[in-house]
Every structure is written in C-alpha cells, then in structure tokens.
Amino acid sequence: GLAEKRKIAIVVAFVVAAILTPPDVISQLLLAVPIILLYELSIFGARLVAPPYKDDFGDD
C-alpha cells in the first residue's frame, strides 16, 4: 500500500520540489514538506476509511 512506498514518495516529493522551485534549499523544503505531509495524511485517511483486510478463510 501507500505506507510501503513511503521512501519512494519522499524522494519523488523532493525531486518534484527541486524541479519546480528556484535553486535554493529553503524553497525546495517549503514545497516538499507539505507534499510529504499530504501523503502522510492520505495514508491516515485511507486507514480510517478502509482498515487493512484480514483473511478469515484460513491461512493460505
């Protein structure tokens, strides 16, 4: 799910921020941090709406 791909999402957020902002670190952080926070909020929201699936039919 989303939580398993967290490391990739963080790298992608910083790459996108580096492309879209001027070449200074502060601007990059000001764009990347909210993107990462939104990603974390989406993971939290997805867990609230649809808890992890548990297989009740035995151990396959």
N, C-alpha and C positions, 0 to 999 in steps of 0.2 A: 504494500500500500504506500501511501504518501510518507509515512514515518520511516519506512525502509529506504526511501530515496532522498532523505533529508540532506545528506552530504552533497549529492549532485545538485540539488536545488539551491544550496548555499553558493556553490561555485558558479552556477548559472546566474544567480542574482548579482554576484559581483562582476561577472563578465558583462552582463547587460548594463549594469551601472557604469562600468568603465567605458563602454561604447557610447552611452547616451549623455555622459557628463563631460565637462571640461577636464583637462588632465591634472586635477588636484584631488588628493585623497579625501578631503572633507566632503566635497560634493559627491564623490563616489559612495562614501559611507551614508550620507544623507539620503541617498536613493536606495542603496542596498538594504539598509536596516529595516525600513518599512516593508519592503518586499518580503524579507525573511519573516517579519512579524505577521504579515498577512498569510504567509504559507503556514506558519505555526497555528494561527487561528483557524485556518481551514482544516487542519488535522484535528484540532479540538472539536470543531463543529461537526465534522464527519463522525467522530466517535460518539457525540451526543445523539445524532440523528440515527445512525446505524452502528450499534455496538458490534464488536468482532463476532463473526459467525462461529458457532460451536457445533461440531458434528455430533449429533446424538444417536447415530446409527451404528455405533461400534467403532473400533479402531482399524481403519483401512490403511 
